[in-house]
């Protein structure tokens, strides 16, 4: 194992602990993956708490989902199909995170998009967060449901399921998951205060124009 792969495995483990400590996942929920090279992906194994990952138990697969390297009886989650679809469709993407953050998942269960432009940072970094229609977990229905948003968004709600985010690397994918949940939490709280309101349209346009400046 070279230094690049070792660092990538450690980073996935760190992200798993962050997801666990932030209550974005429970028990063995969720999965994380990162692109090692053009045809190899490092992914979390099924049946393991993401708060207690170790680098050696992560699984290496190719873009077709075939196992290249696995320790003992560890196998990739059947939900890796979502990740692989993104890597195949978007070769410039290097990381994918699937989690069940509570506020975002509540909106996913309700079947509502997060499309209110209320905060400058959210407008610049993410914009609206769409809802991918329900698909049975572990089937191709879920990858199919995210297809309309690939190349346009970096995070979606999965109807009645949770959330999925991706980025140029696995840390970017994780930060997009944090942004998604923060947006959902703020939406919930402002509604509780009866204070939900969007920025004026001209201000939103100004913020959207800043995306290239910030490298978004």
C-alpha positions in Angstrom: 0.0 0.0 0.0 1.5 3.4 -1.0 1.3 6.6 0.9 -1.6 8.0 -1.2 -3.8 5.0 -0.5 -2.9 4.9 3.2 -3.8 8.6 3.6 -7.0 8.1 1.8 -8.0 5.2 4.0 -7.2 7.2 7.1 -9.3 10.1 5.8 -12.3 7.9 5.2 -12.0 6.6 8.7 -11.8 10.2 10.1 -14.9 11.2 8.1 -16.8 8.1 9.4 -16.1 9.2 13.0 -17.2 12.7 12.2 -20.5 11.5 10.7 -21.0 9.2 13.8 -20.2 11.9 16.3 -22.5 14.4 14.7 -25.4 11.9 14.7 -25.5 11.9 10.9 -25.7 8.1 11.1 -26.8 5.5 13.6 -25.6 1.9 14.1 -24.1 0.7 10.8 -25.9 3.2 8.6 -24.3 5.2 5.8 -21.3 4.7 3.6 -18.3 6.6 2.4 -16.1 6.1 -0.7 -13.1 7.8 -2.4 -11.6 7.4 -5.8 -8.0 6.0 -5.6 -7.4 6.2 -9.4 -9.3 6.0 -12.7 -10.6 2.5 -12.0 -10.2 1.9 -8.2 -12.5 3.0 -5.4 -11.9 2.6 -1.6 -15.2 2.1 0.2 -16.5 1.4 3.6 -17.6 -2.2 4.3 -21.2 -3.3 5.1 -22.3 -4.0 8.6 -19.8 -1.8 10.4 -20.3 1.3 12.4 -18.7 4.3 10.6 -17.6 5.6 14.0 -15.3 2.6 14.5 -13.6 2.1 11.1 -10.1 0.9 10.7 -8.1 1.5 7.5 -7.4 -2.2 6.8 -11.1 -3.1 6.8 -12.0 -0.8 4.0 -12.6 -2.5 0.7 -11.2 -1.8 -2.7 -13.5 -2.2 -5.8 -13.4 -1.3 -9.4 -15.9 0.9 -11.2 -18.1 -2.2 -11.9 -18.3 -3.0 -8.2 -16.0 -6.0 -8.4 -13.9 -6.6 -5.3 -10.1 -6.0 -5.9 -9.0 -6.2 -2.3 -10.8 -7.0 0.9 -9.6 -8.0 4.4 -11.1 -11.2 5.8 -14.9 -11.4 5.3 -15.5 -7.6 4.8 -17.5 -6.8 1.8 -18.7 -3.5 0.3 -22.2 -2.3 1.0 -24.8 -3.1 -1.6 -25.5 0.7 -1.6 -22.1 1.3 -3.2 -24.1 1.2 -6.5 -25.0 4.9 -5.8 -21.3 5.8 -5.5 -20.2 3.9 -8.5 -22.9 5.5 -10.7 -21.4 8.9 -9.7 -17.9 7.9 -10.4 -18.8 6.5 -13.8 -20.9 9.4 -14.9 -18.6 12.1 -13.4 -14.9 11.2 -13.8 -13.8 14.4 -12.1 -15.5 13.5 -8.8 -13.4 11.9 -6.2 -15.6 11.2 -3.2 -19.1 10.2 -2.2 -20.9 10.2 1.2 -24.3 8.7 2.1 -25.8 9.4 5.5 -29.0 9.9 7.4 -28.6 13.3 9.0 -31.8 13.8 11.1 -33.0 17.2 9.8 -32.3 16.5 6.2 -33.8 13.0 6.5 -36.9 14.5 8.0 -37.4 16.6 4.9 -36.6 13.6 2.7 -39.3 11.6 4.5 -41.7 14.5 4.1 -40.8 14.6 0.4 -39.7 18.3 0.3 -36.8 19.9 -1.4 -34.6 22.5 0.3 -35.0 25.3 -2.2 -35.2 28.5 -0.1 -32.3 30.8 -0.6 -31.9 32.2 2.9 -28.2 32.4 3.6 -25.3 33.8 1.5 -22.9 30.9 2.2 -25.5 28.3 1.3 -26.4 30.1 -2.0 -22.8 30.3 -3.0 -21.6 26.8 -2.0 -24.7 24.7 -2.7 -27.8 26.4 -3.9 -31.1 24.5 -3.8 -31.0 20.8 -2.7 -33.3 18.7 -4.8 -35.2 15.5 -3.9 -34.4 12.3 -5.7 -37.6 10.1 -6.0 -37.8 7.1 -3.8 -36.0 3.9 -4.8 -35.6 0.7 -3.0 -32.2 0.7 -1.2 -29.5 -1.6 -2.6 -31.1 -1.6 -6.1 -30.4 0.3 -9.2 -33.5 2.4 -8.5 -31.5 4.7 -6.2 -28.7 5.3 -8.7 -31.3 5.9 -11.4 -33.1 8.4 -9.2 -30.0 10.7 -8.9 -29.2 10.7 -12.6 -31.1 14.0 -13.3 -28.9 15.8 -10.8 -25.4 14.6 -11.8 -23.3 17.4 -13.3 -25.7 19.9 -11.9 -25.7 19.4 -8.1 -23.4 18.1 -5.4 -26.0 16.8 -3.0 -29.5 15.5 -3.0 -32.1 14.3 -0.6 -33.1 10.7 -1.1 -36.9 10.4 -0.7 -37.8 8.5 2.5 -34.2 7.4 2.9 -31.5 10.0 3.7 -29.0 12.1 1.8 -26.2 11.7 -0.7 -23.4 14.1 -1.5 -20.3 14.1 -3.7 -17.3 16.3 -4.5 -13.9 16.6 -6.2 -12.5 14.6 -3.3 -13.9 12.8 -0.3 -13.4 15.8 2.0 -15.4 18.0 -0.4 -18.2 15.3 -0.4 -18.2 15.3 3.4 -18.4 19.1 3.6 -21.3 19.1 1.2 -23.1 16.7 3.5 -22.5 19.1 6.4 -23.9 22.0 4.3 -26.9 20.0 3.4 -27.7 19.2 7.0 -27.1 22.7 8.1 -29.5 24.0 5.5 -32.1 21.6 6.6 -31.6 22.5 10.3 -31.9 26.2 9.6 -35.0 25.7 7.5 -36.6 23.8 10.3 -35.6 26.4 13.0 -36.7 29.4 11.0 -40.1 27.8 10.4 -40.4 27.2 14.1 -39.8 30.9 14.6 -42.2 31.7 11.7 -39.3 33.6 10.2 -38.5 31.7 7.1 -37.6 34.2 4.3 -35.5 34.3 1.2 -32.9 36.8 0.1 -34.2 39.2 -2.6 -33.9 37.9 -6.1 -31.2 40.4 -7.1 -29.1 39.5 -4.1 -29.3 35.8 -5.0 -28.1 36.5 -8.5 -25.1 38.4 -7.1 -24.2 35.5 -4.9 -24.6 33.0 -7.7 -22.2 35.1 -9.8 -19.6 34.8 -7.0 -19.4 31.0 -7.3 -16.6 31.0 -9.8 -14.7 33.5 -7.6 -14.9 31.0 -4.8 -14.1 28.0 -7.1 -17.6 26.5 -6.7 
